[in-house]
């Protein structure tokens, strides 16, 4: 009877150890690339903050189409700015934060017939862009004129 209890206990312990190992390695497999990207973004963000000598710096998003571009909101030179920069820390564009008119973006989305949409800032053909996105469509608007520069219909599976 004692051998049977030891055998059952050993089996349960090994089963638990195996389950925890599978959980650990699967979590590492899925989280690894995310953590690497996050770490890279943080490093580039800190370097850019030092480069522009920003008083405040808030990373907004990373946009990738043909190239990877980072977007941040910063306070320097006594003003608040939105800046677009690349991996090599080249300042691609900057606009005063006050130039972003959310009401006009909402109006443009309504005119385009988008429902349940979100927006972010992106980059297209060497120009800042506003990205309107829902589950079926991604539309890029020129940041300054709000004209449509790209429409991408997502494949719905």
Contact map, one row per residue, 1 for C-alpha under 8 A:
1111100000000000000000000000000000000000000000000000000000000000000000000000000000000000000000000000000000000000000000000000000000000000000000000000000000000
1111110000000000000000000000000000000000000000000000000000000000000000000000000000000000000000000000000000000000000000000000000000000000000000000000000000000
1111111000000000000000000000000000000000000000000000000000000000000000000000000000000000000000000000000000000000000000000000000000000000000000000000000000000
1111111100000000000000000000000000000000000000000000000000000000000000000000000000000000000000000000000000000000000000000000000000000000000000000000000000000
1111111110000000000000000000000000000000000000000000000000000000000000000000000000000000000000000000000000000000000000000000000000000000000000000000000000000
0111111111000000000000000000000000000000000000000000000000000000000000000000000000000000000000000000000000000000000000000000000000000000000000000000000000000
0011111111100000000000000000000000000000000000000000000000000000000000000000000000000000000000000000000000000000000000000000000000000000000000000000000000000
0001111111110000000000000000000000000000000000000000000000000000000000000000000000000000000000000000000000000000000000000000000000000000000000000000000000000
0000111111111000000000000000000000000000000000000000000000000000000000000000000000000000000000000000000000000000000000000000000000000000000000000000000000000
0000011111111100000000000000000000000000000000000000000000000000000000000000000000000000000000000000000000000000000000000000000000000000000000000000000000000
0000001111111110000000000000000000000000000000000000000000000000000000000000000000000000000000000000000000000000000000000000000000000000000000000000000000000
0000000111111111000000000000000000000000000000000000000000000000000000000000000000000000000000000000000000000000000000000000000000000000000000000000000000000
0000000011111111100000000000000000000000000000000000000000000000000000000000000000000000000000000000000000000000000000000000000000000000000000000000000000000
0000000001111111110000000000000000000000000000000000000000000000000000000000000000000000000000000000000000000000000000000000000000000000000000000000000000000
0000000000111111111000000000000000000000000000000000000000000000000000000000000000000000000000000000000000000000000000000000000000000000000000000000000000000
0000000000011111111100000000000000000000000000000000000000000000000000000000000000000000000000000000000000000000000000000000000000000000000000000000000000000
0000000000001111111110000000000000000000000000000000000000000000000000000000000000000000000000000000000000000000000000000000000000000000000000000000000000000
0000000000000111111111000000000000000000000000000000000000000000000000000000000000000000000000000000000000000000000000000000000000000000000000000000000000000
0000000000000011111111100000000000000000000000000000000000000000000000000000000000000000000000000000000000000000000000000000000000000000000000000000000000000
0000000000000001111111110000000000000000000000000000000000000000000000000000000000000000000000000000000000000000000000000000000000000000000000000000000000000
0000000000000000111111111000000000000000000000000000000000000000000000000000000000000000000000000000000000000000000000000000000000000000000000000000000000000
0000000000000000011111111100000000000000000000000000000000000000000000000000000000000000000000000000000000000000000000000000000000000000000000000000000000000
0000000000000000001111111110000000000000000000000000000000000000000000000000000000000000000000000000000000000000000000000000000000000000000000000000000000000
0000000000000000000111111111000000000000000000000000000000000000000000000000000000000000000000000000000000000000000000000000000000000000000000000000000000000
0000000000000000000011111111100000000000000000000000000000000000000000000000000000000000000000000000000000000000000000000000000000000000000000000000000000000
0000000000000000000001111111110000000000000000000000000000000000000000000000000000000000000000000000000000000000000000000000000000000000000000000000000000000
0000000000000000000000111111111100000000000000000000000000000000000000000000000000000000000000000000000000000000000000000000000000000000000000000000000000000
0000000000000000000000011111111100000000000000000000000000000000000000000000000000000000000000000000000000000000000000000000000000000000000000000000000000000
0000000000000000000000001111111110000000000000000000000000000000000000000000000000000000000000000000000000000000000000000000000000000000000000000000000000000
0000000000000000000000000111111111000000000000000000000000000000000000000000000000000000000000000000000000000000000000000000000000000000000000000000000000000
0000000000000000000000000011111111100000000000000000000000000000000000000000000000000000000000000000000000000000000000000000000000000000000000000000000000000
0000000000000000000000000011111111110000000000000000000000000000000000000000000000000000000000000000000000000000000000000000000000000000000000000000000000000
0000000000000000000000000000111111111000000000000000000000000000000000000000000000000000000000000000000000000000000000000000000000000000000000000000000000000
0000000000000000000000000000011111111100000000000000000000000000000000000000000000000000000000000000000000000000000000000000000000000000000000000000000000000
0000000000000000000000000000001111111110000000000000000000000000000000000000000000000000000000000000000000000000000000000000000000000000000000000000000000000
0000000000000000000000000000000111111111000000000000000000000000000000000000000000000000000000000000000000000000000000000000000000000000000000000000000000000
0000000000000000000000000000000011111111100000000000000000000000000000000000000000000000000000000000000000000000000000000000000000000000000000000000000000000
0000000000000000000000000000000001111111110000000000000000000000000000000000000000000000000000000000000000000000000000000000000000000000000000000000000000000
0000000000000000000000000000000000111111111000000000000000000000000000000000000000000000000000000000000000000000000000000000000000000000000000000000000000000
0000000000000000000000000000000000011111111100000000000000000000000000000000000000000000000000000000000000000000000000000000000000000000000000000000000000000
0000000000000000000000000000000000001111111110000000000000000000000000000000000000000000000000000000000000000000000000000000000000000000000000000000000000000
0000000000000000000000000000000000000111111111000000000000000000000000000000000000000000000000000000000000000000000000000000000000000000000000000000000000000
0000000000000000000000000000000000000011111111100000000000000000000000000000000000000000000000000000000000000000000000000000000000000000000000000000000000000
0000000000000000000000000000000000000001111111110000000000000000000000000000000000000010100000000000000000000000000000000000000000000000000000000000000000000
0000000000000000000000000000000000000000111111111000000000100000000000000000000000000000000000000000000000000000000000000000000000000000000000000000000000000
0000000000000000000000000000000000000000011111111100000000000000000000000000000000000000000000000000000000000000000000000000000000000000000000000000000000000
0000000000000000000000000000000000000000001111111110000000000000000000000000000000000000100000000000000000000000000000000000000000000000000000000000000000000
0000000000000000000000000000000000000000000111111111000000000000000000000000000000000000100000000000000000000000000000000000000000000000000000000000000000000
0000000000000000000000000000000000000000000011111111110010000000000000000000000000000000000000000000000000000000000000000000000000000000000000000000000000000
0000000000000000000000000000000000000000000001111111110000000000000000000000000000000000000000000000000000000000000000000000000000000000000000000000000000000
0000000000000000000000000000000000000000000000111111110000000000000000000000000000000000000000000000000000000000000000000000000000000000000000000000000000000
0000000000000000000000000000000000000000000000011111110000000000000000000001000000000000000000000000000000000000000000000000000000000000000000000000000000000
0000000000000000000000000000000000000000000000001111111000000000000000000001000000000000000000000000000000000000000000000000000000000000000000000000000000000
0000000000000000000000000000000000000000000000001111111110000000000000000111000000000000000000000000000000000000000000000000000000000000000000000000000000000
0000000000000000000000000000000000000000000000000000111110000000000000000111000000000000000000000000000000000000000000000000000000000000000000000000000000000
0000000000000000000000000000000000000000000000000000011111000000000000000111000000000000000000000000000000000000000000000000000000000000000000000000000000000
0000000000000000000000000000000000000000000000001000011111100000000000011110000000000000000000000000000000000000000000000000000000000000000000000000000000000
0000000000000000000000000000000000000000000000000000000111110000000000011100000000000000000000000000000000000000000000000000000000000000000000000000000000000
0000000000000000000000000000000000000000000010000000000011111000000001111000000000000000000000000000000000000000000000000000000000000000000000000000000000000
0000000000000000000000000000000000000000000000000000000001111100000001111000000000000000000000000000000000000000000000000000000000000000000000000000000000000
0000000000000000000000000000000000000000000000000000000000111110000001110000000000000000000000000000000000000000000000011000000000000000000000000000000000000
0000000000000000000000000000000000000000000000000000000000011111000111100000000000000000000000000000000000000000000000000100000000000000000000000000000000000
0000000000000000000000000000000000000000000000000000000000001111100111100000000000000000000000000000000000000000000000001110000000000000000000000000000000000
0000000000000000000000000000000000000000000000000000000000000111111110000000000000000000000000000000000000000000000000000110000000000000000000000000000000000
0000000000000000000000000000000000000000000000000000000000000011111100000000000000000000000000000000000000000000000000000011000000000000000000000000000000000
0000000000000000000000000000000000000000000000000000000000000001111100000000000000000000000000000000000000000000000000000000000000000000000000000000000000000
0000000000000000000000000000000000000000000000000000000000000001111110000000000000000000000000000000000000000000000000000000000000000000000000000000000000000
0000000000000000000000000000000000000000000000000000000000000111111111000000000000000110000000000000000000000000000000000000000000000000000000000000000000000
0000000000000000000000000000000000000000000000000000000000000111001111100000000000011110000000000000000000000000000000000110000000000000000000000000000000000
0000000000000000000000000000000000000000000000000000000000111110000111110000000000011110000000000000000000000000000000000000000000000000000000000000000000000
0000000000000000000000000000000000000000000000000000000000111110000011111000000001111000000000000000000000000000000000001100000000000000000000000000000000000
0000000000000000000000000000000000000000000000000000000011111000000001111100000001110000000000000000000000000000000000000000000000000000000000000000000000000
0000000000000000000000000000000000000000000000000000000011110000000000111110000111100000000000001000000000000000000000000000000000000000000000000000000000000
0000000000000000000000000000000000000000000000000000011111000000000000011111000111100000000000000000000000000000000000000000000000000000000000000000000000000
0000000000000000000000000000000000000000000000000000011110000000000000001111111110000000000000000000000000000000000000000000000000000000000000000000000000000
0000000000000000000000000000000000000000000000000001111100000000000000000111111110000000000000000000000000000000000000000000000000000000000000000000000000000
0000000000000000000000000000000000000000000000000000000000000000000000000011111000000000000000000000000000000000000000000000000000000000000000000000000000000
0000000000000000000000000000000000000000000000000000000000000000000000000011111100000000000000000000000000000000000000000000000000000000000000000000000000000
0000000000000000000000000000000000000000000000000000000000000000000000000011111110000000000000010000000000000000000000000000000000000000000000000000000000000
0000000000000000000000000000000000000000000000000000000000000000000000001111011111000000000000011100000000000000000000000000000000000000000000000000000000000
0000000000000000000000000000000000000000000000000000000000000000000000001111001111100000000001111000000000000000000000000000000000000000000000000000000000000
0000000000000000000000000000000000000000000000000000000000000000000000111100000111110000000001111000000000000000000000000000000000000000000000000000000000000
0000000000000000000000000000000000000000000000000000000000000000000000111100000011111000001111100000000000000000000000000000000000000000000000000000000000000
0000000000000000000000000000000000000000000000000000000000000000000011110000000001111100001111000000000000000000000000000010000100000000000000000000000000000
0000000000000000000000000000000000000000000000000000000000000000000011100000000000111110111110000000000000000000000000000000000000000000000000000000000000000
0000000000000000000000000000000000000000000000000000000000000000000111000000000000011111111100000000000000000000000000000000000000000000000000000000000000000
0000000000000000000000000000000000000000000100000000000000000000000111000000000000001111110000000000000000000000000000000000000000000000000000000000000000000
0000000000000000000000000000000000000000000000000000000000000000000000000000000000000111110000000000000000000000000000000000000000000000000000000000000000000
0000000000000000000000000000000000000000000100110000000000000000000000000000000000001111111000000000000000000000000000000000000000000000000000000000000000000
0000000000000000000000000000000000000000000000000000000000000000000000000000000000001111111100000000000000000000000000000000000000000000000000000000000000000
0000000000000000000000000000000000000000000000000000000000000000000000000000000000111100111111000000000000000000000000000000000000000000000000000000000000000
0000000000000000000000000000000000000000000000000000000000000000000000000000000000111100011111000000000000000000000000000000010000000000000000000000000000000
0000000000000000000000000000000000000000000000000000000000000000000000000000000000111000001111100000000000000000000000000000001100000000000000000000000000000
0000000000000000000000000000000000000000000000000000000000000000000000000000000011110000001111110000000000000000000000000000000000000000000000000000000000000
0000000000000000000000000000000000000000000000000000000000000000000000000000000011100000000011111010000000000000000000000000000000000000000000000000000000000
0000000000000000000000000000000000000000000000000000000000000000000000000000001111000000000001111111000000000000000000000000000000000000000000000000000000000
0000000000000000000000000000000000000000000000000000000000000000000000001000000111000000000000111111000000000000000000000000000000000000000000000000000000000
0000000000000000000000000000000000000000000000000000000000000000000000000000000100000000000000011111100000000000000000000000000000000000000000000000000000000
0000000000000000000000000000000000000000000000000000000000000000000000000000000000000000000000111111100000000000000000000000000000000000000000000000000000000
0000000000000000000000000000000000000000000000000000000000000000000000000000000000000000000000011111110000000000000000000000000000000000000000000000000000000
0000000000000000000000000000000000000000000000000000000000000000000000000000000000000000000000000111111110000000000000000000000000000000000000000000000000000
0000000000000000000000000000000000000000000000000000000000000000000000000000000000000000000000000001111111000000000000000000000000000000000000000000000000000
0000000000000000000000000000000000000000000000000000000000000000000000000000000000000000000000000000111111100000000000000000000000000000000000000000000000000
0000000000000000000000000000000000000000000000000000000000000000000000000000000000000000000000000000111111110000000000000000000000000000000000000000000000000
0000000000000000000000000000000000000000000000000000000000000000000000000000000000000000000000000000111111111000000000000000000000000000000000000100000000000
0000000000000000000000000000000000000000000000000000000000000000000000000000000000000000000000000000011111111100000000000000000000000000000000000000000000000
0000000000000000000000000000000000000000000000000000000000000000000000000000000000000000000000000000001111111110000000000000000000000000000000000000000000000
0000000000000000000000000000000000000000000000000000000000000000000000000000000000000000000000000000000111111111000000000000000000000000000000000100000000000
0000000000000000000000000000000000000000000000000000000000000000000000000000000000000000000000000000000011111111111010000000000000010000000000000000000000000
0000000000000000000000000000000000000000000000000000000000000000000000000000000000000000000000000000000001111111111000000000000000000000000000000000000000000
0000000000000000000000000000000000000000000000000000000000000000000000000000000000000000000000000000000000111111110000000000000000000000000000000000000000000
0000000000000000000000000000000000000000000000000000000000000000000000000000000000000000000000000000000000011111110000000000000000000000000000000000000000000
0000000000000000000000000000000000000000000000000000000000000000000000000000000000000000000000000000000000001111111000000000000000000000000000000000000000000
0000000000000000000000000000000000000000000000000000000000000000000000000000000000000000000000000000000000001111111110000000000000000100000000000000000000000
0000000000000000000000000000000000000000000000000000000000000000000000000000000000000000000000000000000000001100111110000000000000000100000000000000000000000
0000000000000000000000000000000000000000000000000000000000000000000000000000000000000000000000000000000000000000011111000000000000000100000000000000000000000
0000000000000000000000000000000000000000000000000000000000000000000000000000000000000000000000000000000000001000011111100000000000011110000000000000000000000
0000000000000000000000000000000000000000000000000000000000000000000000000000000000000000000000000000000000000000000111110000000000011100000000000000000000000
0000000000000000000000000000000000000000000000000000000000000000000000000000000000000000000000000000000000000000000011111000000001111000000000000000000000000
0000000000000000000000000000000000000000000000000000000000001000000000000000000000000000000000000000000000000000000001111100000001110000000000000000000000000
0000000000000000000000000000000000000000000000000000000000001010000000100000000000000000000000000000000000000000000000111110000111100000000000000000000000000
0000000000000000000000000000000000000000000000000000000000000111000010100000000000000000000000000000000000000000000000011111000111100000000100000000000000000
0000000000000000000000000000000000000000000000000000000000000011100010000000000000010000000000000000000000000000000000001111111111000000000000000000000000000
0000000000000000000000000000000000000000000000000000000000000000100000000000000000000000000000000000000000000000000000000111111110000000000100000000100000000
0000000000000000000000000000000000000000000000000000000000000000000000000000000000000000000000000000000000000000000000000011111000000000000000000000000000000
0000000000000000000000000000000000000000000000000000000000000000000000000000000000000000000100000000000000000000000000000011111100000000000000000000000000000
0000000000000000000000000000000000000000000000000000000000000000000000000000000000000000000010000000000000000000000000000011111110000000000001100000000000000
0000000000000000000000000000000000000000000000000000000000000000000000000000000000010000000010000000000000000000000000001111011111000000000001100000000000000
0000000000000000000000000000000000000000000000000000000000000000000000000000000000000000000000000000000000000000000000001111001111100000000111100000000000000
0000000000000000000000000000000000000000000000000000000000000000000000000000000000000000000000000000000000000000000000111110000111110000000111100100000000000
0000000000000000000000000000000000000000000000000000000000000000000000000000000000000000000000000000000000000000000000111100000011111000011110000000000000000
0000000000000000000000000000000000000000000000000000000000000000000000000000000000000000000000000000000000001000000011110000000001111100011110000000000000000
0000000000000000000000000000000000000000000000000000000000000000000000000000000000000000000000000000000000000000000011100000000000111111111000000000000000000
0000000000000000000000000000000000000000000000000000000000000000000000000000000000000000000000000000000000000000011111000000000000011111110000000000000000000
0000000000000000000000000000000000000000000000000000000000000000000000000000000000000000000000000000000000000000000010000000000000001111100000000000000001000
0000000000000000000000000000000000000000000000000000000000000000000000000000000000000000000000000000000000000000000000000000000000001111110000000000000011110
0000000000000000000000000000000000000000000000000000000000000000000000000000000000000000000000000000000000000000000000000000000000001111111000000000001111000
0000000000000000000000000000000000000000000000000000000000000000000000000000000000000000000000000000000000000000000000000000000000111101111100000000001111000
0000000000000000000000000000000000000000000000000000000000000000000000000000000000000000000000000000000000000000000000000000000000111000111110000001111100000
0000000000000000000000000000000000000000000000000000000000000000000000000000000000000000000000000000000000000000000000000101000011110000011111000001111000000
0000000000000000000000000000000000000000000000000000000000000000000000000000000000000000000000000000000000000000000000000000000011110000001111101111110000000
0000000000000000000000000000000000000000000000000000000000000000000000000000000000000000000000000000000000000000000000000000001111000000000111111111100000000
0000000000000000000000000000000000000000000000000000000000000000000000000000000000000000000000000000000000000000000000000000001111000000000011111100000000000
0000000000000000000000000000000000000000000000000000000000000000000000000000000000000000000000000000000000000000000000000000000000000000000001111100000000000
0000000000000000000000000000000000000000000000000000000000000000000000000000000000000000000000000000000000000000000000000000000000000000000011111110000000000
0000000000000000000000000000000000000000000000000000000000000000000000000000000000000000000000000000000010010000000000000000000001000000000011111111000000000
0000000000000000000000000000000000000000000000000000000000000000000000000000000000000000000000000000000000000000000000000000000000000000000011001111100000000
0000000000000000000000000000000000000000000000000000000000000000000000000000000000000000000000000000000000000000000000000000000000000000001111000111111000000
0000000000000000000000000000000000000000000000000000000000000000000000000000000000000000000000000000000000000000000000000001000000000000001111000011111000000
0000000000000000000000000000000000000000000000000000000000000000000000000000000000000000000000000000000000000000000000000000000000000000001110000001111100000
0000000000000000000000000000000000000000000000000000000000000000000000000000000000000000000000000000000000000000000000000000000000000000111100000001111110000
0000000000000000000000000000000000000000000000000000000000000000000000000000000000000000000000000000000000000000000000000000000000000000111000000000011111000
0000000000000000000000000000000000000000000000000000000000000000000000000000000000000000000000000000000000000000000000000000000000000001110000000000001111100
0000000000000000000000000000000000000000000000000000000000000000000000000000000000000000000000000000000000000000000000000000000000000011110000000000000111110
0000000000000000000000000000000000000000000000000000000000000000000000000000000000000000000000000000000000000000000000000000000000000001000000000000000011111
0000000000000000000000000000000000000000000000000000000000000000000000000000000000000000000000000000000000000000000000000000000000000001000000000000000001111
0000000000000000000000000000000000000000000000000000000000000000000000000000000000000000000000000000000000000000000000000000000000000000000000000000000000111
